[in-house]
Amino acid sequence: MRKARTRVVAVEDGLRPVAEALRERGYEVMTFTEGNLDQAEALVVSGQDDNLLGVHTRQVRGPVISAEGKTPVEIVRRVEKELGGPEV
């Protein structure tokens, strides 16, 4: 039987409540830098800078989710909708 793998979500610095909410739901959360984006299955950004760190969506395997105007619960729901849950 194959062991479940935890989904990895990169979260922009400054979005601590979002990171905590994702961890509580079972996701592995990491702070993103340009060098580690290929490890993340989704990216959560503040939405306040259109191109933070020069990041382009082609560097990310999955969705880029803007946190602007959303609660941590809304963001977790969006991540779950996009990724299908914390484990594969």
PyMOL Python script that loads the backbone (N, CA, C, O; Angstrom):
from pymol import cmd

cmd.read_pdbstr("""\
ATOM      1  N   MET A   1       0.843  -1.187   0.000  1.00  0.00           N
ATOM      2  CA  MET A   1       0.000   0.000   0.000  1.00  0.00           C
ATOM      3  C   MET A   1       0.882   1.242   0.000  1.00  0.00           C
ATOM      4  O   MET A   1       1.851   1.321   0.756  1.00  0.00           O
ATOM      5  N   ARG A   2       0.552   2.199  -0.837  1.00  0.00           N
ATOM      6  CA  ARG A   2       1.337   3.419  -0.981  1.00  0.00           C
ATOM      7  C   ARG A   2       1.010   4.412   0.138  1.00  0.00           C
ATOM      8  O   ARG A   2      -0.153   4.614   0.490  1.00  0.00           O
ATOM      9  N   LYS A   3       2.043   5.013   0.678  1.00  0.00           N
ATOM     10  CA  LYS A   3       1.872   6.006   1.736  1.00  0.00           C
ATOM     11  C   LYS A   3       1.380   7.331   1.151  1.00  0.00           C
ATOM     12  O   LYS A   3       1.858   7.774   0.106  1.00  0.00           O
ATOM     13  N   ALA A   4       0.421   7.957   1.835  1.00  0.00           N
ATOM     14  CA  ALA A   4      -0.102   9.246   1.385  1.00  0.00           C
ATOM     15  C   ALA A   4       0.981  10.315   1.468  1.00  0.00           C
ATOM     16  O   ALA A   4       1.803  10.321   2.384  1.00  0.00           O
ATOM     17  N   ARG A   5       0.965  11.214   0.495  1.00  0.00           N
ATOM     18  CA  ARG A   5       1.921  12.322   0.468  1.00  0.00           C
ATOM     19  C   ARG A   5       1.164  13.601   0.795  1.00  0.00           C
ATOM     20  O   ARG A   5       0.087  13.860   0.259  1.00  0.00           O
ATOM     21  N   THR A   6       1.746  14.390   1.680  1.00  0.00           N
ATOM     22  CA  THR A   6       1.129  15.652   2.074  1.00  0.00           C
ATOM     23  C   THR A   6       1.323  16.688   0.978  1.00  0.00           C
ATOM     24  O   THR A   6       2.416  16.832   0.431  1.00  0.00           O
ATOM     25  N   ARG A   7       0.260  17.402   0.665  1.00  0.00           N
ATOM     26  CA  ARG A   7       0.312  18.482  -0.326  1.00  0.00           C
ATOM     27  C   ARG A   7       1.089  19.661   0.240  1.00  0.00           C
ATOM     28  O   ARG A   7       0.985  19.967   1.428  1.00  0.00           O
ATOM     29  N   VAL A   8       1.864  20.320  -0.608  1.00  0.00           N
ATOM     30  CA  VAL A   8       2.707  21.433  -0.200  1.00  0.00           C
ATOM     31  C   VAL A   8       2.157  22.732  -0.789  1.00  0.00           C
ATOM     32  O   VAL A   8       1.927  22.836  -1.993  1.00  0.00           O
ATOM     33  N   VAL A   9       1.951  23.717   0.084  1.00  0.00           N
ATOM     34  CA  VAL A   9       1.457  25.024  -0.333  1.00  0.00           C
ATOM     35  C   VAL A   9       2.470  26.079   0.112  1.00  0.00           C
ATOM     36  O   VAL A   9       2.846  26.131   1.283  1.00  0.00           O
ATOM     37  N   ALA A  10       2.904  26.908  -0.817  1.00  0.00           N
ATOM     38  CA  ALA A  10       3.806  28.018  -0.491  1.00  0.00           C
ATOM     39  C   ALA A  10       2.952  29.244  -0.184  1.00  0.00           C
ATOM     40  O   ALA A  10       2.025  29.577  -0.922  1.00  0.00           O
ATOM     41  N   VAL A  11       3.285  29.905   0.922  1.00  0.00           N
ATOM     42  CA  VAL A  11       2.510  31.062   1.369  1.00  0.00           C
ATOM     43  C   VAL A  11       3.453  32.251   1.538  1.00  0.00           C
ATOM     44  O   VAL A  11       4.522  32.136   2.137  1.00  0.00           O
ATOM     45  N   GLU A  12       3.040  33.377   1.003  1.00  0.00           N
ATOM     46  CA  GLU A  12       3.836  34.605   1.092  1.00  0.00           C
ATOM     47  C   GLU A  12       4.017  35.020   2.551  1.00  0.00           C
ATOM     48  O   GLU A  12       3.108  34.871   3.368  1.00  0.00           O
ATOM     49  N   ASP A  13       5.197  35.539   2.862  1.00  0.00           N
ATOM     50  CA  ASP A  13       5.434  36.105   4.191  1.00  0.00           C
ATOM     51  C   ASP A  13       4.355  37.129   4.495  1.00  0.00           C
ATOM     52  O   ASP A  13       3.912  37.850   3.601  1.00  0.00           O
ATOM     53  N   GLY A  14       3.930  37.199   5.739  1.00  0.00           N
ATOM     54  CA  GLY A  14       2.925  38.173   6.128  1.00  0.00           C
ATOM     55  C   GLY A  14       1.513  37.602   6.128  1.00  0.00           C
ATOM     56  O   GLY A  14       0.570  38.280   6.536  1.00  0.00           O
ATOM     57  N   LEU A  15       1.363  36.369   5.676  1.00  0.00           N
ATOM     58  CA  LEU A  15       0.046  35.722   5.660  1.00  0.00           C
ATOM     59  C   LEU A  15      -0.005  34.606   6.702  1.00  0.00           C
ATOM     60  O   LEU A  15      -0.475  33.502   6.429  1.00  0.00           O
ATOM     61  N   ARG A  16       0.480  34.913   7.878  1.00  0.00           N
ATOM     62  CA  ARG A  16       0.575  33.926   8.952  1.00  0.00           C
ATOM     63  C   ARG A  16      -0.760  33.242   9.271  1.00  0.00           C
ATOM     64  O   ARG A  16      -0.785  32.020   9.412  1.00  0.00           O
ATOM     65  N   PRO A  17      -1.879  33.989   9.391  1.00  0.00           N
ATOM     66  CA  PRO A  17      -3.154  33.312   9.672  1.00  0.00           C
ATOM     67  C   PRO A  17      -3.539  32.290   8.596  1.00  0.00           C
ATOM     68  O   PRO A  17      -4.132  31.255   8.901  1.00  0.00           O
ATOM     69  N   VAL A  18      -3.204  32.582   7.363  1.00  0.00           N
ATOM     70  CA  VAL A  18      -3.482  31.654   6.263  1.00  0.00           C
ATOM     71  C   VAL A  18      -2.614  30.409   6.417  1.00  0.00           C
ATOM     72  O   VAL A  18      -3.104  29.285   6.303  1.00  0.00           O
ATOM     73  N   ALA A  19      -1.328  30.613   6.676  1.00  0.00           N
ATOM     74  CA  ALA A  19      -0.416  29.489   6.859  1.00  0.00           C
ATOM     75  C   ALA A  19      -0.873  28.595   8.011  1.00  0.00           C
ATOM     76  O   ALA A  19      -0.857  27.370   7.891  1.00  0.00           O
ATOM     77  N   GLU A  20      -1.275  29.199   9.114  1.00  0.00           N
ATOM     78  CA  GLU A  20      -1.739  28.425  10.271  1.00  0.00           C
ATOM     79  C   GLU A  20      -3.008  27.643   9.938  1.00  0.00           C
ATOM     80  O   GLU A  20      -3.144  26.485  10.332  1.00  0.00           O
ATOM     81  N   ALA A  21      -3.932  28.267   9.219  1.00  0.00           N
ATOM     82  CA  ALA A  21      -5.183  27.593   8.841  1.00  0.00           C
ATOM     83  C   ALA A  21      -4.902  26.399   7.923  1.00  0.00           C
ATOM     84  O   ALA A  21      -5.528  25.349   8.062  1.00  0.00           O
ATOM     85  N   LEU A  22      -3.973  26.556   6.997  1.00  0.00           N
ATOM     86  CA  LEU A  22      -3.617  25.462   6.100  1.00  0.00           C
ATOM     87  C   LEU A  22      -2.956  24.316   6.870  1.00  0.00           C
ATOM     88  O   LEU A  22      -3.258  23.150   6.620  1.00  0.00           O
ATOM     89  N   ARG A  23      -2.061  24.636   7.801  1.00  0.00           N
ATOM     90  CA  ARG A  23      -1.423  23.596   8.622  1.00  0.00           C
ATOM     91  C   ARG A  23      -2.462  22.824   9.432  1.00  0.00           C
ATOM     92  O   ARG A  23      -2.393  21.601   9.545  1.00  0.00           O
ATOM     93  N   GLU A  24      -3.422  23.552   9.992  1.00  0.00           N
ATOM     94  CA  GLU A  24      -4.483  22.908  10.780  1.00  0.00           C
ATOM     95  C   GLU A  24      -5.287  21.919   9.946  1.00  0.00           C
ATOM     96  O   GLU A  24      -5.805  20.937  10.477  1.00  0.00           O
ATOM     97  N   ARG A  25      -5.396  22.171   8.648  1.00  0.00           N
ATOM     98  CA  ARG A  25      -6.140  21.283   7.750  1.00  0.00           C
ATOM     99  C   ARG A  25      -5.281  20.147   7.203  1.00  0.00           C
ATOM    100  O   ARG A  25      -5.776  19.288   6.475  1.00  0.00           O
ATOM    101  N   GLY A  26      -3.982  20.141   7.555  1.00  0.00           N
ATOM    102  CA  GLY A  26      -3.119  19.036   7.167  1.00  0.00           C
ATOM    103  C   GLY A  26      -2.165  19.285   6.018  1.00  0.00           C
ATOM    104  O   GLY A  26      -1.481  18.362   5.574  1.00  0.00           O
ATOM    105  N   TYR A  27      -2.105  20.508   5.531  1.00  0.00           N
ATOM    106  CA  TYR A  27      -1.175  20.837   4.448  1.00  0.00           C
ATOM    107  C   TYR A  27       0.208  21.123   5.003  1.00  0.00           C
ATOM    108  O   TYR A  27       0.351  21.588   6.134  1.00  0.00           O
ATOM    109  N   GLU A  28       1.221  20.841   4.201  1.00  0.00           N
ATOM    110  CA  GLU A  28       2.578  21.276   4.523  1.00  0.00           C
ATOM    111  C   GLU A  28       2.712  22.682   3.964  1.00  0.00           C
ATOM    112  O   GLU A  28       2.429  22.915   2.789  1.00  0.00           O
ATOM    113  N   VAL A  29       3.139  23.612   4.790  1.00  0.00           N
ATOM    114  CA  VAL A  29       3.235  25.014   4.388  1.00  0.00           C
ATOM    115  C   VAL A  29       4.692  25.448   4.408  1.00  0.00           C
ATOM    116  O   VAL A  29       5.431  25.157   5.349  1.00  0.00           O
ATOM    117  N   MET A  30       5.087  26.142   3.364  1.00  0.00           N
ATOM    118  CA  MET A  30       6.437  26.691   3.303  1.00  0.00           C
ATOM    119  C   MET A  30       6.365  28.137   2.852  1.00  0.00           C
ATOM    120  O   MET A  30       5.449  28.534   2.132  1.00  0.00           O
ATOM    121  N   THR A  31       7.351  28.921   3.289  1.00  0.00           N
ATOM    122  CA  THR A  31       7.484  30.287   2.803  1.00  0.00           C
ATOM    123  C   THR A  31       8.137  30.186   1.440  1.00  0.00           C
ATOM    124  O   THR A  31       9.081  29.419   1.252  1.00  0.00           O
ATOM    125  N   PHE A  32       7.637  30.956   0.494  1.00  0.00           N
ATOM    126  CA  PHE A  32       8.204  30.785  -0.839  1.00  0.00           C
ATOM    127  C   PHE A  32       9.305  31.773  -1.152  1.00  0.00           C
ATOM    128  O   PHE A  32       9.330  32.912  -0.685  1.00  0.00           O
ATOM    129  N   THR A  33      10.210  31.274  -1.966  1.00  0.00           N
ATOM    130  CA  THR A  33      11.254  32.066  -2.602  1.00  0.00           C
ATOM    131  C   THR A  33      11.292  31.585  -4.049  1.00  0.00           C
ATOM    132  O   THR A  33      10.740  30.530  -4.362  1.00  0.00           O
ATOM    133  N   GLU A  34      11.918  32.324  -4.910  1.00  0.00           N
ATOM    134  CA  GLU A  34      11.970  31.887  -6.304  1.00  0.00           C
ATOM    135  C   GLU A  34      12.611  30.516  -6.448  1.00  0.00           C
ATOM    136  O   GLU A  34      12.269  29.764  -7.361  1.00  0.00           O
ATOM    137  N   GLY A  35      13.534  30.184  -5.558  1.00  0.00           N
ATOM    138  CA  GLY A  35      14.255  28.921  -5.665  1.00  0.00           C
ATOM    139  C   GLY A  35      13.468  27.695  -5.259  1.00  0.00           C
ATOM    140  O   GLY A  35      13.866  26.582  -5.599  1.00  0.00           O
ATOM    141  N   ASN A  36      12.364  27.853  -4.542  1.00  0.00           N
ATOM    142  CA  ASN A  36      11.644  26.662  -4.092  1.00  0.00           C
ATOM    143  C   ASN A  36      10.238  26.539  -4.651  1.00  0.00           C
ATOM    144  O   ASN A  36       9.479  25.679  -4.203  1.00  0.00           O
ATOM    145  N   LEU A  37       9.874  27.356  -5.598  1.00  0.00           N
ATOM    146  CA  LEU A  37       8.514  27.322  -6.138  1.00  0.00           C
ATOM    147  C   LEU A  37       8.171  26.001  -6.810  1.00  0.00           C
ATOM    148  O   LEU A  37       7.005  25.610  -6.840  1.00  0.00           O
ATOM    149  N   ASP A  38       9.164  25.311  -7.348  1.00  0.00           N
ATOM    150  CA  ASP A  38       8.885  24.046  -8.015  1.00  0.00           C
ATOM    151  C   ASP A  38       8.464  22.959  -7.035  1.00  0.00           C
ATOM    152  O   ASP A  38       7.960  21.920  -7.459  1.00  0.00           O
ATOM    153  N   GLN A  39       8.659  23.172  -5.731  1.00  0.00           N
ATOM    154  CA  GLN A  39       8.261  22.203  -4.712  1.00  0.00           C
ATOM    155  C   GLN A  39       6.801  22.375  -4.301  1.00  0.00           C
ATOM    156  O   GLN A  39       6.196  21.449  -3.760  1.00  0.00           O
ATOM    157  N   ALA A  40       6.239  23.537  -4.551  1.00  0.00           N
ATOM    158  CA  ALA A  40       4.874  23.846  -4.113  1.00  0.00           C
ATOM    159  C   ALA A  40       3.850  23.421  -5.159  1.00  0.00           C
ATOM    160  O   ALA A  40       4.085  23.525  -6.363  1.00  0.00           O
ATOM    161  N   GLU A  41       2.711  22.942  -4.671  1.00  0.00           N
ATOM    162  CA  GLU A  41       1.614  22.563  -5.558  1.00  0.00           C
ATOM    163  C   GLU A  41       0.623  23.706  -5.734  1.00  0.00           C
ATOM    164  O   GLU A  41      -0.205  23.692  -6.645  1.00  0.00           O
ATOM    165  N   ALA A  42       0.718  24.693  -4.852  1.00  0.00           N
ATOM    166  CA  ALA A  42      -0.103  25.905  -4.953  1.00  0.00           C
ATOM    167  C   ALA A  42       0.664  27.026  -4.273  1.00  0.00           C
ATOM    168  O   ALA A  42       1.539  26.787  -3.440  1.00  0.00           O
ATOM    169  N   LEU A  43       0.324  28.244  -4.640  1.00  0.00           N
ATOM    170  CA  LEU A  43       0.995  29.418  -4.111  1.00  0.00           C
ATOM    171  C   LEU A  43      -0.066  30.414  -3.655  1.00  0.00           C
ATOM    172  O   LEU A  43      -0.972  30.755  -4.416  1.00  0.00           O
ATOM    173  N   VAL A  44       0.049  30.881  -2.406  1.00  0.00           N
ATOM    174  CA  VAL A  44      -0.881  31.883  -1.892  1.00  0.00           C
ATOM    175  C   VAL A  44      -0.113  33.186  -1.726  1.00  0.00           C
ATOM    176  O   VAL A  44       0.886  33.248  -1.010  1.00  0.00           O
ATOM    177  N   VAL A  45      -0.598  34.230  -2.402  1.00  0.00           N
ATOM    178  CA  VAL A  45       0.046  35.536  -2.365  1.00  0.00           C
ATOM    179  C   VAL A  45      -0.916  36.569  -1.796  1.00  0.00           C
ATOM    180  O   VAL A  45      -2.131  36.373  -1.813  1.00  0.00           O
ATOM    181  N   SER A  46      -0.369  37.664  -1.294  1.00  0.00           N
ATOM    182  CA  SER A  46      -1.200  38.705  -0.696  1.00  0.00           C
ATOM    183  C   SER A  46      -2.077  39.395  -1.730  1.00  0.00           C
ATOM    184  O   SER A  46      -3.159  39.884  -1.405  1.00  0.00           O
ATOM    185  N   GLY A  47      -1.615  39.435  -2.969  1.00  0.00           N
ATOM    186  CA  GLY A  47      -2.370  40.108  -4.019  1.00  0.00           C
ATOM    187  C   GLY A  47      -2.079  41.587  -4.087  1.00  0.00           C
ATOM    188  O   GLY A  47      -2.639  42.291  -4.927  1.00  0.00           O
ATOM    189  N   GLN A  48      -1.205  42.074  -3.210  1.00  0.00           N
ATOM    190  CA  GLN A  48      -0.908  43.498  -3.175  1.00  0.00           C
ATOM    191  C   GLN A  48       0.171  43.889  -4.161  1.00  0.00           C
ATOM    192  O   GLN A  48       0.337  45.072  -4.459  1.00  0.00           O
ATOM    193  N   ASP A  49       0.901  42.925  -4.667  1.00  0.00           N
ATOM    194  CA  ASP A  49       1.928  43.174  -5.666  1.00  0.00           C
ATOM    195  C   ASP A  49       1.661  42.220  -6.822  1.00  0.00           C
ATOM    196  O   ASP A  49       1.673  41.004  -6.634  1.00  0.00           O
ATOM    197  N   ASP A  50       1.424  42.747  -7.993  1.00  0.00           N
ATOM    198  CA  ASP A  50       1.068  41.909  -9.132  1.00  0.00           C
ATOM    199  C   ASP A  50       2.137  40.893  -9.499  1.00  0.00           C
ATOM    200  O   ASP A  50       1.819  39.835 -10.043  1.00  0.00           O
ATOM    201  N   ASN A  51       3.393  41.191  -9.215  1.00  0.00           N
ATOM    202  CA  ASN A  51       4.457  40.281  -9.615  1.00  0.00           C
ATOM    203  C   ASN A  51       5.522  40.226  -8.518  1.00  0.00           C
ATOM    204  O   ASN A  51       6.660  40.652  -8.718  1.00  0.00           O
ATOM    205  N   LEU A  52       5.142  39.709  -7.391  1.00  0.00           N
ATOM    206  CA  LEU A  52       6.020  39.616  -6.234  1.00  0.00           C
ATOM    207  C   LEU A  52       7.294  38.849  -6.569  1.00  0.00           C
ATOM    208  O   LEU A  52       7.235  37.748  -7.116  1.00  0.00           O
ATOM    209  N   LEU A  53       8.420  39.421  -6.246  1.00  0.00           N
ATOM    210  CA  LEU A  53       9.726  38.805  -6.470  1.00  0.00           C
ATOM    211  C   LEU A  53       9.984  38.428  -7.930  1.00  0.00           C
ATOM    212  O   LEU A  53      10.879  37.634  -8.218  1.00  0.00           O
ATOM    213  N   GLY A  54       9.213  38.989  -8.837  1.00  0.00           N
ATOM    214  CA  GLY A  54       9.383  38.615 -10.230  1.00  0.00           C
ATOM    215  C   GLY A  54       8.861  37.223 -10.530  1.00  0.00           C
ATOM    216  O   GLY A  54       9.246  36.621 -11.533  1.00  0.00           O
ATOM    217  N   VAL A  55       7.992  36.702  -9.679  1.00  0.00           N
ATOM    218  CA  VAL A  55       7.459  35.352  -9.836  1.00  0.00           C
ATOM    219  C   VAL A  55       6.487  35.322 -11.010  1.00  0.00           C
ATOM    220  O   VAL A  55       5.640  36.205 -11.150  1.00  0.00           O
ATOM    221  N   HIS A  56       6.613  34.327 -11.828  1.00  0.00           N
ATOM    222  CA  HIS A  56       5.700  34.119 -12.943  1.00  0.00           C
ATOM    223  C   HIS A  56       4.996  32.790 -12.723  1.00  0.00           C
ATOM    224  O   HIS A  56       5.613  31.832 -12.257  1.00  0.00           O
ATOM    225  N   THR A  57       3.731  32.722 -13.049  1.00  0.00           N
ATOM    226  CA  THR A  57       2.964  31.511 -12.775  1.00  0.00           C
ATOM    227  C   THR A  57       3.542  30.276 -13.451  1.00  0.00           C
ATOM    228  O   THR A  57       3.291  29.162 -12.990  1.00  0.00           O
ATOM    229  N   ARG A  58       4.290  30.428 -14.505  1.00  0.00           N
ATOM    230  CA  ARG A  58       4.864  29.255 -15.166  1.00  0.00           C
ATOM    231  C   ARG A  58       5.854  28.520 -14.277  1.00  0.00           C
ATOM    232  O   ARG A  58       6.184  27.368 -14.558  1.00  0.00           O
ATOM    233  N   GLN A  59       6.339  29.153 -13.210  1.00  0.00           N
ATOM    234  CA  GLN A  59       7.276  28.515 -12.299  1.00  0.00           C
ATOM    235  C   GLN A  59       6.566  27.677 -11.242  1.00  0.00           C
ATOM    236  O   GLN A  59       7.218  26.935 -10.508  1.00  0.00           O
ATOM    237  N   VAL A  60       5.268  27.782 -11.154  1.00  0.00           N
ATOM    238  CA  VAL A  60       4.498  27.084 -10.140  1.00  0.00           C
ATOM    239  C   VAL A  60       3.716  25.965 -10.812  1.00  0.00           C
ATOM    240  O   VAL A  60       3.122  26.168 -11.871  1.00  0.00           O
ATOM    241  N   ARG A  61       3.714  24.778 -10.197  1.00  0.00           N
ATOM    242  CA  ARG A  61       3.018  23.624 -10.771  1.00  0.00           C
ATOM    243  C   ARG A  61       1.506  23.770 -10.731  1.00  0.00           C
ATOM    244  O   ARG A  61       0.798  23.221 -11.575  1.00  0.00           O
ATOM    245  N   GLY A  62       1.018  24.510  -9.753  1.00  0.00           N
ATOM    246  CA  GLY A  62      -0.424  24.595  -9.558  1.00  0.00           C
ATOM    247  C   GLY A  62      -0.927  26.015  -9.541  1.00  0.00           C
ATOM    248  O   GLY A  62      -0.291  26.919 -10.083  1.00  0.00           O
ATOM    249  N   PRO A  63      -2.076  26.208  -8.913  1.00  0.00           N
ATOM    250  CA  PRO A  63      -2.715  27.523  -8.918  1.00  0.00           C
ATOM    251  C   PRO A  63      -1.982  28.559  -8.065  1.00  0.00           C
ATOM    252  O   PRO A  63      -1.336  28.228  -7.071  1.00  0.00           O
ATOM    253  N   VAL A  64      -2.101  29.810  -8.480  1.00  0.00           N
ATOM    254  CA  VAL A  64      -1.642  30.947  -7.688  1.00  0.00           C
ATOM    255  C   VAL A  64      -2.909  31.603  -7.159  1.00  0.00           C
ATOM    256  O   VAL A  64      -3.749  32.069  -7.929  1.00  0.00           O
ATOM    257  N   ILE A  65      -3.035  31.634  -5.844  1.00  0.00           N
ATOM    258  CA  ILE A  65      -4.263  32.105  -5.201  1.00  0.00           C
ATOM    259  C   ILE A  65      -3.995  33.432  -4.502  1.00  0.00           C
ATOM    260  O   ILE A  65      -3.083  33.541  -3.683  1.00  0.00           O
ATOM    261  N   SER A  66      -4.794  34.430  -4.833  1.00  0.00           N
ATOM    262  CA  SER A  66      -4.670  35.740  -4.201  1.00  0.00           C
ATOM    263  C   SER A  66      -5.468  35.752  -2.906  1.00  0.00           C
ATOM    264  O   SER A  66      -6.629  35.346  -2.880  1.00  0.00           O
ATOM    265  N   ALA A  67      -4.840  36.219  -1.832  1.00  0.00           N
ATOM    266  CA  ALA A  67      -5.501  36.309  -0.533  1.00  0.00           C
ATOM    267  C   ALA A  67      -6.214  37.640  -0.346  1.00  0.00           C
ATOM    268  O   ALA A  67      -6.908  37.842   0.650  1.00  0.00           O
ATOM    269  N   GLU A  68      -6.048  38.537  -1.291  1.00  0.00           N
ATOM    270  CA  GLU A  68      -6.601  39.881  -1.151  1.00  0.00           C
ATOM    271  C   GLU A  68      -8.115  39.839  -0.949  1.00  0.00           C
ATOM    272  O   GLU A  68      -8.847  39.302  -1.781  1.00  0.00           O
ATOM    273  N   GLY A  69      -8.572  40.409   0.161  1.00  0.00           N
ATOM    274  CA  GLY A  69      -9.993  40.507   0.459  1.00  0.00           C
ATOM    275  C   GLY A  69     -10.642  39.220   0.932  1.00  0.00           C
ATOM    276  O   GLY A  69     -11.865  39.151   1.049  1.00  0.00           O
ATOM    277  N   LYS A  70      -9.838  38.195   1.207  1.00  0.00           N
ATOM    278  CA  LYS A  70     -10.384  36.907   1.623  1.00  0.00           C
ATOM    279  C   LYS A  70      -9.946  36.562   3.053  1.00  0.00           C
ATOM    280  O   LYS A  70      -8.881  36.980   3.506  1.00  0.00           O
ATOM    281  N   THR A  71     -10.777  35.802   3.741  1.00  0.00           N
ATOM    282  CA  THR A  71     -10.427  35.315   5.075  1.00  0.00           C
ATOM    283  C   THR A  71      -9.574  34.058   4.928  1.00  0.00           C
ATOM    284  O   THR A  71      -9.573  33.437   3.865  1.00  0.00           O
ATOM    285  N   PRO A  72      -8.842  33.673   5.984  1.00  0.00           N
ATOM    286  CA  PRO A  72      -8.088  32.423   5.920  1.00  0.00           C
ATOM    287  C   PRO A  72      -8.976  31.219   5.572  1.00  0.00           C
ATOM    288  O   PRO A  72      -8.550  30.337   4.826  1.00  0.00           O
ATOM    289  N   VAL A  73     -10.185  31.175   6.099  1.00  0.00           N
ATOM    290  CA  VAL A  73     -11.103  30.064   5.810  1.00  0.00           C
ATOM    291  C   VAL A  73     -11.450  30.021   4.316  1.00  0.00           C
ATOM    292  O   VAL A  73     -11.491  28.945   3.720  1.00  0.00           O
ATOM    293  N   GLU A  74     -11.697  31.177   3.719  1.00  0.00           N
ATOM    294  CA  GLU A  74     -12.003  31.230   2.285  1.00  0.00           C
ATOM    295  C   GLU A  74     -10.820  30.752   1.451  1.00  0.00           C
ATOM    296  O   GLU A  74     -10.997  30.081   0.434  1.00  0.00           O
ATOM    297  N   ILE A  75      -9.625  31.100   1.885  1.00  0.00           N
ATOM    298  CA  ILE A  75      -8.419  30.697   1.152  1.00  0.00           C
ATOM    299  C   ILE A  75      -8.215  29.190   1.261  1.00  0.00           C
ATOM    300  O   ILE A  75      -7.885  28.533   0.273  1.00  0.00           O
ATOM    301  N   VAL A  76      -8.411  28.644   2.457  1.00  0.00           N
ATOM    302  CA  VAL A  76      -8.288  27.190   2.638  1.00  0.00           C
ATOM    303  C   VAL A  76      -9.294  26.471   1.740  1.00  0.00           C
ATOM    304  O   VAL A  76      -8.950  25.480   1.097  1.00  0.00           O
ATOM    305  N   ARG A  77     -10.513  26.953   1.692  1.00  0.00           N
ATOM    306  CA  ARG A  77     -11.536  26.341   0.821  1.00  0.00           C
ATOM    307  C   ARG A  77     -11.100  26.366  -0.636  1.00  0.00           C
ATOM    308  O   ARG A  77     -11.290  25.395  -1.368  1.00  0.00           O
ATOM    309  N   ARG A  78     -10.517  27.478  -1.047  1.00  0.00           N
ATOM    310  CA  ARG A  78     -10.051  27.601  -2.438  1.00  0.00           C
ATOM    311  C   ARG A  78      -8.913  26.611  -2.723  1.00  0.00           C
ATOM    312  O   ARG A  78      -8.878  25.968  -3.772  1.00  0.00           O
ATOM    313  N   VAL A  79      -7.982  26.504  -1.762  1.00  0.00           N
ATOM    314  CA  VAL A  79      -6.880  25.554  -1.919  1.00  0.00           C
ATOM    315  C   VAL A  79      -7.443  24.136  -2.012  1.00  0.00           C
ATOM    316  O   VAL A  79      -7.022  23.358  -2.868  1.00  0.00           O
ATOM    317  N   GLU A  80      -8.388  23.797  -1.139  1.00  0.00           N
ATOM    318  CA  GLU A  80      -8.980  22.463  -1.157  1.00  0.00           C
ATOM    319  C   GLU A  80      -9.719  22.193  -2.467  1.00  0.00           C
ATOM    320  O   GLU A  80      -9.679  21.079  -2.988  1.00  0.00           O
ATOM    321  N   LYS A  81     -10.384  23.202  -2.992  1.00  0.00           N
ATOM    322  CA  LYS A  81     -11.074  23.050  -4.281  1.00  0.00           C
ATOM    323  C   LYS A  81     -10.080  22.791  -5.401  1.00  0.00           C
ATOM    324  O   LYS A  81     -10.314  21.948  -6.267  1.00  0.00           O
ATOM    325  N   GLU A  82      -8.970  23.518  -5.379  1.00  0.00           N
ATOM    326  CA  GLU A  82      -7.967  23.405  -6.445  1.00  0.00           C
ATOM    327  C   GLU A  82      -7.149  22.113  -6.345  1.00  0.00           C
ATOM    328  O   GLU A  82      -6.853  21.486  -7.362  1.00  0.00           O
ATOM    329  N   LEU A  83      -6.784  21.715  -5.119  1.00  0.00           N
ATOM    330  CA  LEU A  83      -5.890  20.579  -4.942  1.00  0.00           C
ATOM    331  C   LEU A  83      -6.616  19.288  -4.558  1.00  0.00           C
ATOM    332  O   LEU A  83      -6.060  18.200  -4.701  1.00  0.00           O
ATOM    333  N   GLY A  84      -7.845  19.403  -4.075  1.00  0.00           N
ATOM    334  CA  GLY A  84      -8.599  18.212  -3.732  1.00  0.00           C
ATOM    335  C   GLY A  84      -8.336  17.671  -2.334  1.00  0.00           C
ATOM    336  O   GLY A  84      -8.785  16.567  -2.025  1.00  0.00           O
ATOM    337  N   GLY A  85      -7.639  18.391  -1.489  1.00  0.00           N
ATOM    338  CA  GLY A  85      -7.412  17.938  -0.125  1.00  0.00           C
ATOM    339  C   GLY A  85      -5.944  17.925   0.234  1.00  0.00           C
ATOM    340  O   GLY A  85      -5.087  18.068  -0.637  1.00  0.00           O
ATOM    341  N   PRO A  86      -5.639  17.750   1.540  1.00  0.00           N
ATOM    342  CA  PRO A  86      -4.268  17.853   2.009  1.00  0.00           C
ATOM    343  C   PRO A  86      -3.361  16.683   1.674  1.00  0.00           C
ATOM    344  O   PRO A  86      -2.143  16.804   1.799  1.00  0.00           O
ATOM    345  N   GLU A  87      -3.924  15.540   1.247  1.00  0.00           N
ATOM    346  CA  GLU A  87      -3.076  14.385   0.940  1.00  0.00           C
ATOM    347  C   GLU A  87      -3.441  13.779  -0.403  1.00  0.00           C
ATOM    348  O   GLU A  87      -4.591  13.828  -0.841  1.00  0.00           O
ATOM    349  N   VAL A  88      -2.439  13.210  -1.037  1.00  0.00           N
ATOM    350  CA  VAL A  88      -2.656  12.489  -2.293  1.00  0.00           C
ATOM    351  C   VAL A  88      -2.285  11.049  -2.107  1.00  0.00           C
ATOM    352  O   VAL A  88      -2.391  10.258  -3.044  1.00  0.00           O
TER     353      VAL A  88
END
""", "prot")
cmd.dss("prot")
cmd.show_as("cartoon", "prot")
cmd.util.cbc("prot")
cmd.orient("prot")
